[in-house]
Amino acid sequence: MRFSLNARDDAPYDRPQQPWRCGLAHDGPACPVGPDGKGRCPGAAACHPVRDGDRWRCNRSPLRGGPCDEGPSPDGACSVAYQCTPWRSLRSRRGRFVWGAVLATAGAVLILLNAEWRAEAIAPGPLSVHHAQLVAGEQSVERCAACHSAGATTAAAWIGHVTFGPPLESLQSTLCMECHDKRLPVEFATAAHTMDPTLLPPAADGSPRRDPADPIACRACHREHQGRLHDLTSIADANCQACHGQRYHGFADDHPELADWPYRRRTAIAFDHGAHQAKHFPEEQREFACTLCHQADATGARMLTLGYDVTCRECHEQQIAASTAAGIAVLTVPTLDVDALTDAGHDVGDWPQDATGDFDGPLTPPVKMLLAGDADGAAALAELGARFDFYDIEFDDERQLAAAAQAIAAYKRTLGKLAAGDEAAAARFPGLALATMRSWLDENLPDAAGVAATREGEAPAEPEAATRIGSAGASPSPPNGPIGRWESDATTRALKYYPAGHADAALRTWLDALAAAATGPHAAVADPLLRDLAKPTAPGECALCHSLDHADSGEYVMQWRALSDESPNAEATPAALTRFAHGPHLTQPQLEDCSACHRIAEGADVMTAYAHDDPRAFTPGFAALQKTDCASCHRPEAAGDNCTQCHQYHP
């Protein structure tokens, strides 16, 4: 063995990395050879004698005591042989101890991980109260498997996942969704903000820290096993900035301006605050105060608009009543040039004598919508147009005469189905008593009462009067509001409807039906009829306040409530990630007056935006909110300026 390069006398031993040491080193110097690799003593001689003439001379090194007293044997062999029992070096003994401890620990861990009680033993801590029920009762046997995909597998399977298998985080999030699928969309459960990535706006600096489509495990933010009282929804700003590259040191300095928040769409109810404050309320000598129309909800989070009876009836009731005082002619008997139709080979059947002459008179929107579902009626509407009036028909135009005859035939079939109690037809005429309908039909178009088939050759529909009208003689009231009355007008031969006033069920039914059909197969008919009925000057004046929106889904929606169906918190949109609670703010003296934040924009042309159906093309009636208004209180040393005070991860 080679000696240590350390020449100090106190050097502990040579070559400590070697596993074995010479046993002679316990009592003195070690032999010059040392043990072999297996810890065996080679029995080495102290020197290699050299021949000096006819004698042998000891050649032991002076470092080992010089020539020995015995000297070499006559045959030249060294008379001093080293014999010992080698022993392990300190490094080797430490290594064996460490490896033994490692193997013992690994064995204990394997026994633990394969034992039935492993779940109790390896649980890192108690669950929060929100998840504690998962380990209650019989479920405690599978406590880990309820949330962890590896909880029901063996230790060998764990090793396989760690070395060669797929990551388990996404599988763990899948288990979360087995309980939380009602609150979050399953298809976007691990997407950024649990939303469709295509709906998210681009990052402010154009370079997001991560792709929004990359999966984000639930456990990235929600950490369990931190104790029963741990708040699973508590998230530090650092969690947000793990993905959002722009670093915010404080709300007042780094947060962008609020821009168009919260005024990102026009209000569902067409209302000009500026005009009412400056003109209408002073004219009626009324006080203009926000709290007369708006109050916080039970949670204090949202300001609600009070109902029509409290806020609008006093000024608008007479206006609405006047628009429907004469009634709405729903079923009519237009004037027909029967001779021209007969000469052209079209038999329209019975028609009142006093309604015969030059073509004149329209069919109403509810009737035309029913005609669109009839083959002859659809063909007639395609030829004459959705807004056609019999006045526009030329008596010498064969195509128009044929279309007019088709329209009359379809009209009579529709009336026949209505008289027979057809539910689909009756649904378009809420509150219409079957007896009233049949009486009007007998007086004006008696031959239509027996026509219930939709096409020639089809079996007539079975009457369903007994099941539809009940003992009261009227169809059941729809849940959309009050129902007015139906009356027959002998002078005009019309069956008129007199609405019950605001929120009338029939008017709402017609508008909703036309809005739903305006994007369907009958859109060519429904759309122009919808535009006519949704004019501010139409009977009932519904659209004077209730806006017609072309929603992002492509459908048309009549907004009947002040809180629209597309309000910021009504669906999963980026706007829903911002939250605000009015309640805590209204307790502050400086914020008791709503105008501290909501300042009316003087001269804003608000009502022009309601002339079209795009709810996001509008002029706000209020000035933009200023960040400085919020920052005056939201500071670290005051109300706080954490991200999650105003923003939530899940919409």
C-alpha positions in Angstrom: 0.0 0.0 0.0 1.1 3.5 -0.6 1.7 5.8 2.3 -0.2 9.0 3.0 1.3 12.1 1.6 0.6 13.7 5.0 4.0 13.6 6.7 2.6 14.5 10.1 3.1 12.0 12.8 -0.5 12.4 14.0 -2.1 11.3 10.7 -4.8 8.8 11.8 -4.3 6.2 9.1 -3.4 5.9 5.4 -5.8 5.8 2.6 -9.1 6.0 4.5 -11.1 5.1 1.4 -9.8 1.5 1.5 -12.3 -0.9 3.3 -9.7 -2.9 5.3 -6.8 -2.0 7.6 -3.9 -4.1 8.8 -4.5 -5.7 12.2 -1.0 -4.8 13.4 -1.9 -1.1 13.3 -3.7 -1.6 16.6 -0.4 -2.0 18.5 2.2 -0.5 16.2 3.1 0.1 12.6 1.1 -1.7 9.9 2.8 -4.1 7.6 4.0 -2.7 4.3 1.5 -4.7 2.2 -1.8 -4.6 4.0 -4.9 -6.7 3.5 -6.2 -7.7 0.1 -9.5 -6.6 -1.3 -11.4 -9.4 0.6 -9.9 -8.5 3.9 -7.3 -11.4 4.1 -3.8 -11.0 5.5 -1.1 -11.9 2.8 1.5 -12.9 5.5 4.1 -10.6 3.9 7.8 -10.6 4.9 9.4 -7.6 6.5 12.0 -7.3 3.7 13.5 -8.8 0.7 17.1 -9.9 1.7 19.9 -9.1 -0.7 23.0 -11.3 -1.4 26.3 -9.8 -0.4 29.0 -12.2 -1.6 28.3 -15.5 0.0 26.0 -14.1 2.6 22.5 -12.7 2.8 21.9 -9.3 4.3 18.6 -7.9 5.8 17.2 -5.1 3.6 14.5 -3.8 5.9 13.9 -0.1 5.4 15.1 2.3 8.1 11.5 3.6 8.2 10.5 0.2 9.7 13.4 -0.1 12.1 16.3 -0.9 9.8 18.0 -4.4 9.6 16.6 -6.9 12.1 18.7 -8.7 14.7 17.8 -12.2 13.4 18.8 -11.5 9.8 17.9 -13.6 6.8 17.9 -17.4 6.9 20.7 -19.4 5.1 18.5 -19.8 2.1 17.9 -16.0 1.8 14.4 -15.9 3.3 13.3 -13.1 5.6 13.0 -14.4 9.1 10.3 -11.8 10.1 6.8 -12.5 8.7 3.8 -10.2 9.4 0.6 -12.1 10.5 -2.6 -10.3 11.6 -6.3 -10.3 11.5 -7.3 -7.4 9.2 -10.2 -5.1 10.4 -12.5 -2.8 8.6 -11.7 0.9 8.3 -13.9 3.5 9.9 -15.3 4.6 6.6 -16.3 1.0 5.8 -17.9 0.5 9.1 -19.9 3.7 8.8 -21.0 2.7 5.3 -22.2 -0.7 6.4 -24.2 0.9 9.2 -25.8 3.4 6.9 -26.7 0.8 4.3 -28.1 -1.4 7.0 -30.2 1.5 8.3 -31.4 2.3 4.8 -32.5 -1.3 4.1 -34.2 -1.6 7.5 -36.0 1.7 6.8 -37.0 0.6 3.3 -38.3 -2.7 4.7 -40.3 -0.9 7.3 -41.7 1.4 4.7 -42.7 -1.4 2.4 -44.4 -3.2 5.3 -46.2 0.0 6.2 -47.3 0.8 2.7 -48.8 -2.6 2.2 -50.5 -2.9 5.5 -54.3 -2.4 5.9 -53.8 0.5 8.3 -51.3 2.4 6.1 -53.8 5.2 5.4 -54.0 6.2 9.0 -50.3 5.9 9.5 -49.1 8.0 6.5 -51.8 10.7 6.6 -49.8 14.0 6.8 -52.4 15.8 8.9 -56.1 16.2 9.6 -58.5 17.2 6.8 -60.3 20.5 6.7 -63.9 20.5 7.8 -65.0 20.7 4.2 -63.5 17.3 3.4 -63.7 15.6 6.8 -66.8 13.7 5.9 -64.7 11.7 3.4 -63.1 9.7 6.2 -66.2 9.3 8.3 -67.8 5.9 9.0 -67.1 3.1 6.5 -65.3 5.5 4.1 -62.3 5.7 6.4 -61.0 2.4 5.0 -60.5 4.1 1.6 -59.6 7.6 3.0 -56.7 8.2 0.6 -58.4 6.7 -2.5 -61.3 9.2 -2.2 -59.0 12.0 -3.3 -55.7 10.4 -4.4 -55.6 8.2 -7.5 -52.8 6.2 -6.1 -54.6 5.6 -2.8 -56.1 2.3 -3.8 -52.9 0.9 -5.6 -50.0 -1.0 -4.2 -46.5 0.3 -3.4 -45.1 -1.4 -6.5 -47.6 0.5 -8.6 -46.4 3.8 -7.0 -42.8 3.0 -7.9 -44.0 2.2 -11.5 -45.7 5.6 -11.8 -42.6 7.4 -10.4 -40.2 5.7 -12.8 -42.1 5.0 -16.0 -45.8 5.8 -15.6 -47.8 9.0 -16.4 -48.1 11.8 -13.7 -50.9 11.4 -11.3 -51.9 15.0 -10.7 -54.4 15.2 -13.5 -56.0 11.9 -12.3 -56.2 13.4 -8.8 -58.1 16.5 -10.3 -60.5 14.0 -12.0 -61.3 12.6 -8.6 -62.0 16.2 -7.3 -64.5 16.6 -10.1 -66.5 13.6 -9.0 -67.9 15.8 -6.3 -67.4 19.3 -7.7 -68.9 18.7 -11.2 -72.0 20.7 -10.4 -70.0 23.8 -9.7 -67.3 23.6 -12.4 -67.3 22.5 -16.0 -65.8 19.0 -16.3 -64.3 19.6 -19.7 -62.3 22.6 -18.5 -61.7 21.4 -14.9 -57.9 21.8 -15.2 -57.8 24.6 -17.7 -56.8 28.1 -16.6 -59.6 29.6 -14.5 -61.7 26.4 -15.4 -62.8 28.2 -18.5 -62.7 27.7 -22.2 -59.1 28.9 -23.1 -60.5 30.7 -26.2 -62.6 33.0 -24.0 -59.6 34.3 -22.0 -58.2 37.6 -23.1 -54.5 37.7 -24.0 -51.9 38.4 -21.3 -51.4 42.1 -20.6 -47.7 42.0 -21.7 -48.4 39.6 -24.6 -46.2 36.9 -23.1 -48.0 34.7 -20.5 -45.8 32.7 -18.1 -47.7 29.6 -19.2 -50.1 28.4 -21.8 -53.7 28.7 -20.6 -54.5 25.3 -22.1 -51.9 23.5 -20.0 -53.5 21.6 -17.2 -53.4 23.1 -13.7 -54.0 20.6 -10.9 -56.5 21.5 -8.2 -53.8 21.0 -5.5 -51.8 23.8 -7.0 -54.0 26.2 -5.0 -56.0 24.1 -2.7 -53.7 22.4 -0.1 -55.3 19.9 2.2 -54.1 18.2 5.5 -53.4 21.6 7.1 -55.8 21.2 9.9 -59.6 21.3 10.4 -59.8 25.0 10.4 -57.6 25.6 7.3 -59.2 27.8 4.6 -58.9 25.9 1.4 -59.8 29.0 -0.6 -57.1 31.2 0.9 -54.6 31.9 -1.9 -51.5 34.1 -1.7 -50.7 36.7 -4.4 -47.6 34.5 -5.2 -50.0 31.8 -6.4 -51.6 34.2 -8.9 -48.2 35.4 -10.1 -47.0 31.9 -10.8 -48.9 32.3 -14.1 -49.4 36.0 -14.4 -46.1 37.4 -15.4 -46.8 41.0 -14.6 -45.6 41.5 -11.0 -47.8 43.7 -8.8 -46.2 45.2 -5.7 -49.3 47.1 -4.8 -52.7 47.9 -6.1 -52.3 51.6 -6.1 -49.0 51.6 -8.1 -49.1 48.6 -10.4 -52.7 47.6 -11.0 -54.1 48.9 -14.4 -57.0 51.3 -14.6 -60.4 49.8 -14.3 -61.2 50.9 -17.9 -64.8 49.8 -18.7 -65.4 47.7 -15.6 -68.2 47.2 -14.6 -70.0 48.8 -17.6 -69.2 46.2 -20.2 -72.7 45.9 -21.7 -75.8 48.1 -21.8 -78.3 47.5 -19.0 -81.0 45.0 -19.6 -83.7 47.6 -18.9 -83.5 50.6 -21.2 -83.1 53.4 -18.6 -81.3 56.8 -18.9 -80.3 57.8 -15.4 -79.2 61.2 -16.6 -82.5 62.1 -18.3 -84.5 60.9 -15.3 -82.4 62.9 -12.9 -82.3 66.1 -14.9 -85.7 66.0 -16.6 -88.4 63.4 -15.8 -88.1 63.4 -12.0 -88.1 67.3 -11.7 -91.1 67.5 -14.1 -93.1 65.2 -11.8 -91.6 66.9 -8.7 -90.1 63.6 -7.5 -86.9 63.1 -5.5 -84.2 61.3 -7.5 -82.5 59.0 -5.0 -80.7 55.7 -5.8 -82.2 53.9 -2.9 -85.7 54.5 -4.2 -85.0 51.9 -7.0 -82.0 49.9 -5.8 -81.4 47.9 -2.6 -78.7 45.4 -1.6 -79.6 41.7 -1.7 -79.6 39.5 1.4 -75.8 38.9 1.1 -75.0 42.5 0.5 -72.9 41.6 -2.5 -75.2 42.8 -5.3 -77.4 45.9 -5.7 -80.8 44.8 -7.0 -83.4 46.8 -8.9 -86.7 46.9 -7.2 -89.8 45.7 -9.1 -92.0 47.6 -11.5 -94.7 48.2 -8.9 -92.3 50.1 -6.6 -90.2 52.0 -9.1 -92.1 52.5 -12.4 -95.9 52.0 -12.0 -96.7 55.5 -10.7 -95.4 57.2 -13.9 -95.8 54.5 -16.6 -99.0 52.6 -15.8 -101.3 55.0 -17.7 -99.0 55.1 -20.7 -99.0 51.3 -20.9 -102.8 51.1 -20.4 -103.4 53.7 -23.2 -101.3 51.7 -25.7 -103.7 48.7 -25.3 -106.9 50.4 -24.5 -108.5 49.6 -27.9 -107.4 45.9 -27.6 -105.1 43.9 -29.9 -106.8 42.3 -32.9 -105.4 38.7 -32.8 -107.8 36.7 -34.9 -109.1 38.8 -37.8 -111.2 38.4 -41.0 -109.4 40.2 -43.7 -111.3 41.5 -46.8 -110.9 39.2 -49.8 -111.6 39.6 -53.5 -113.4 36.3 -53.6 -114.4 36.8 -57.2 -110.8 37.3 -58.3 -109.8 34.1 -56.4 -112.7 32.1 -57.9 -111.9 33.3 -61.4 -108.3 32.2 -60.8 -109.5 28.7 -59.8 -109.1 29.1 -56.0 -112.0 28.1 -53.7 -111.6 29.7 -50.3 -114.9 28.3 -48.9 -117.2 30.3 -46.7 -116.3 34.0 -46.3 -118.4 36.7 -44.7 -120.3 38.8 -47.3 -119.3 42.1 -45.6 -115.6 41.0 -45.7 -115.8 40.5 -49.5 -114.4 43.2 -51.9 -111.0 44.6 -52.6 -108.2 42.8 -50.8 -107.4 44.5 -47.5 -106.3 43.6 -43.9 -103.3 41.7 -42.4 -102.9 38.5 -40.4 -101.4 39.1 -37.0 -97.9 38.0 -35.9 -99.1 35.1 -33.7 -101.2 33.7 -36.6 -98.3 34.1 -39.1 -96.0 32.1 -36.8 -98.6 29.3 -36.8 -98.9 29.5 -40.6 -95.1 29.1 -40.8 -95.6 25.5 -39.4 -98.1 24.7 -42.1 -96.8 23.6 -45.6 -99.3 25.8 -47.5 -98.8 28.7 -45.0 -95.0 28.5 -45.3 -95.3 28.6 -49.1 -97.6 31.6 -49.0 -95.3 33.5 -46.6 -92.3 32.7 -48.8 -94.1 34.3 -51.7 -95.8 37.2 -50.0 -93.3 38.0 -47.3 -93.6 37.9 -43.5 -95.0 41.4 -43.3 -97.6 40.9 -46.1 -101.0 42.6 -46.0 -103.8 41.5 -48.3 -104.0 45.1 -49.4 -100.7 44.5 -51.3 -102.1 41.6 -53.4 -102.7 42.4 -57.0 -105.9 40.9 -58.3 -104.4 40.1 -61.7 -101.2 38.5 -60.3 -101.7 34.7 -60.5 -98.8 33.9 -58.2 -100.0 36.3 -55.5 -103.6 35.0 -55.9 -102.4 31.4 -55.5 -100.3 32.4 -52.4 -103.3 34.3 -50.9 -105.5 31.2 -51.4 -102.8 29.1 -49.7 -102.6 31.5 -46.8 -106.4 31.4 -46.3 -106.5 27.6 -46.4 -103.7 27.4 -43.9 -105.4 30.0 -41.8 -108.6 28.0 -41.7 -106.8 24.8 -40.8 -105.0 26.7 -38.0 -108.3 28.0 -36.7 -109.8 24.5 -36.9 -107.0 23.0 -34.9 -107.4 25.8 -32.3 -111.1 25.1 -32.1 -110.4 21.3 -31.7 -108.2 22.1 -28.6 -104.8 21.6 -30.2 -102.3 22.3 -27.4 -99.5 23.6 -29.7 -101.9 26.1 -31.3 -103.6 27.1 -28.0 -100.2 27.8 -26.4 -99.9 30.9 -28.7 -103.1 32.3 -27.2 -102.8 32.3 -23.4 -106.0 32.6 -21.6 -108.2 32.1 -24.6 -111.4 30.3 -23.6 -112.3 27.5 -26.0 -116.0 28.6 -25.8 -115.0 32.2 -26.8 -112.9 30.9 -29.7 -115.6 28.6 -31.1 -118.3 31.3 -30.7 -116.2 33.8 -32.7 -115.4 31.1 -35.3 -119.1 30.2 -35.7 -120.0 33.8 -36.3 -117.3 34.6 -38.8 -115.8 31.5 -40.4 -118.1 28.6 -39.6 -116.6 26.1 -42.1 -113.2 26.4 -40.3 -114.5 24.9 -37.1 -114.5 21.4 -38.6 -111.1 21.7 -40.3 -108.5 20.3 -38.0 -106.2 18.4 -40.5 -103.0 20.2 -41.6 -103.1 18.9 -45.1 -105.8 17.4 -47.4 -106.0 13.6 -46.8 -104.7 13.7 -43.2 -106.9 12.6 -40.3 -108.4 15.4 -38.3 -107.0 15.9 -34.8 -109.1 14.6 -31.9 -110.8 17.4 -29.8 -109.1 17.9 -26.5 -111.4 20.5 -25.1 -112.3 18.6 -21.9 -108.7 18.2 -20.9 -107.6 21.7 -21.9 -110.3 24.0 -20.6 -111.4 22.3 -17.4 -114.5 23.5 -15.6 -113.6 27.2 -15.9 -113.7 27.2 -19.7 -110.2 28.7 -20.2 -106.8 27.3 -20.9 -104.4 27.1 -18.0 -102.5 30.3 -17.2 -98.8 30.3 -18.2 -96.4 31.2 -15.4 -95.2 34.4 -17.2 -97.5 36.9 -15.6 -101.1 38.0 -15.4 -103.5 37.3 -18.3 -105.9 39.8 -19.8 -109.3 39.1 -21.4 -110.5 38.0 -24.8 -113.5 39.6 -26.5 -115.1 39.4 -29.9 -115.6 42.7 -31.7 -118.7 42.3 -34.0 -117.9 45.6 -35.8 -114.4 44.6 -37.0 -115.1 40.8 -36.9 -111.9 40.5 -34.8 -111.2 38.5 -31.7 -109.3 41.0 -29.6 -107.1 40.6 -26.6 -107.0 43.2 -23.9 -103.7 42.9 -21.9 -103.7 42.9 -18.2 -101.1 45.7 -18.1 -97.5 45.4 -17.2 -95.9 41.9 -17.4 -98.9 40.6 -19.5 -98.4 36.9 -20.1 -99.7 36.9 -23.7 -97.5 39.7 -24.9 -94.5 38.1 -23.3 -95.4 34.7 -24.8 -95.5 36.2 -28.3 -92.3 38.1 -27.9 -90.4 35.1 -26.5 -91.8 32.8 -29.2 -90.7 35.1 -32.0 -87.3 35.6 -30.4 -86.7 31.9 -30.2 -87.8 31.4 -33.8 -85.8 34.3 -35.1 -82.7 32.1 -35.4 -84.5 28.8 -36.3 -85.8 27.4 -39.6 -88.6 30.0 -39.6 -86.2 32.9 -39.1 -87.3 34.6 -42.4 -90.8 34.9 -41.0 -90.0 35.4 -37.3 -87.3 38.0 -37.5 -89.3 40.8 -39.2 -92.3 40.0 -37.0 -90.1 40.2 -34.0 -88.8 43.6 -35.1 -92.4 44.8 -35.5 -93.6 43.6 -32.1 -90.4 44.8 -30.3 -90.8 48.4 -31.4 -91.2 50.8 -28.5 -94.5 51.9 -30.0 -96.0 48.4 -30.3 -99.1 47.6 -28.1 -98.0 47.2 -24.5 -94.8 49.2 -25.3 -92.7 46.3 -23.9 -89.6 47.2 -25.8 -89.7 50.7 -24.5 -87.9 49.4 -21.5 -87.1 45.7 -22.1 -84.2 45.4 -24.6 -83.9 42.8 -27.3 -80.4 41.3 -27.2 -78.6 39.3 -29.8 -76.7 37.0 -27.4 -73.2 35.6 -27.9 -74.9 32.2 -28.5 -76.5 33.6 -31.6 -80.0 33.6 -30.1 -82.3 36.5 -29.5 -83.3 37.2 -25.9 -85.9 39.6 -24.6 -84.5 40.9 -21.3 -87.4 40.8 -18.9 -85.3 41.4 -15.7 -83.0 44.2 -14.7 -80.3 41.6 -14.0 -79.7 40.3 -17.5 -79.1 36.7 -18.3 -75.7 37.8 -19.6 -74.7 39.9 -16.6 -71.0 39.6 -15.6 -71.7 36.9 -12.9 -74.3 35.0 -14.8 -72.0 32.8 -16.9 -68.4 31.7 -17.2 -66.7 34.7 -18.8 -63.5 36.6 -17.9 -65.7 39.3 -16.4 -67.0 36.8 -13.9 -63.5 36.5 -12.4 -63.9 40.0 -10.8 -66.2 40.3 -7.8 -67.4 43.2 -5.8 -69.6 43.3 -2.7 -71.6 46.5 -2.1 -72.4 45.6 1.5 -69.1 46.3 3.2 -68.6 49.5 1.2 -72.0 51.0 2.0 -71.1 51.0 5.7 -68.4 53.6 5.1 -69.6 57.2 5.6 -67.9 58.4 2.5 -69.6 55.7 0.3 -73.1 55.9 1.7 -74.1 57.9 -1.4 -73.9 55.8 -4.5 -72.7 58.8 -6.5 -69.3 58.5 -4.7 -68.5 55.8 -7.2 -71.3 55.9 -9.8 -71.2 59.4 -11.4 -73.8 60.0 -14.0 -72.2 60.9 -17.4 -73.8 64.2 -18.4 -74.9 64.4 -22.0 -74.4 60.6 -22.6 -76.7 59.4 -25.4 -77.7 56.2 -23.7 -81.0 55.4 -25.4 -79.6 55.3 -28.9 -77.9 51.9 -28.1 -81.3 50.3 -27.7 -82.2 50.9 -31.3 -80.1 47.8 -32.2 -79.7 44.3 -30.7 -76.0 44.3 -29.8 -75.8 44.7 -26.0 -72.0 45.5 -26.1 -72.2 48.4 -28.5 -73.5 51.1 -26.2 -72.7 54.4 -24.5 -72.5 54.0 -20.7 -74.7 56.3 -18.6 -72.0 56.6 -15.9 -68.5 57.9 -16.0 -65.7 55.3 -15.8 -64.7 54.3 -12.3 -61.3 55.6 -11.2 -58.6 53.3 -9.6 -57.7 56.1 -7.2 -61.2 55.9 -5.7 -60.4 52.3 -4.7 -56.8 52.9 -3.8 -57.7 55.5 -1.2 -58.8 52.6 1.1 -57.3 49.5 -0.4 -53.7 49.8 0.9 -51.7 47.1 2.7 -52.0 49.0 6.0 -55.7 49.7 5.5 -58.4 47.6 3.8 -55.7 45.4 2.1 -54.8 45.0 -1.6 -54.6 41.3 -2.1 -55.5 39.9 -5.5 -58.3 37.7 -4.1 -60.1 40.5 -2.5 -61.5 41.5 -5.9 -60.6 38.5 -8.1 -61.6 34.9 -8.0 -60.0 32.0 -9.8 -63.2 30.1 -10.6 -66.0 32.1 -12.4 
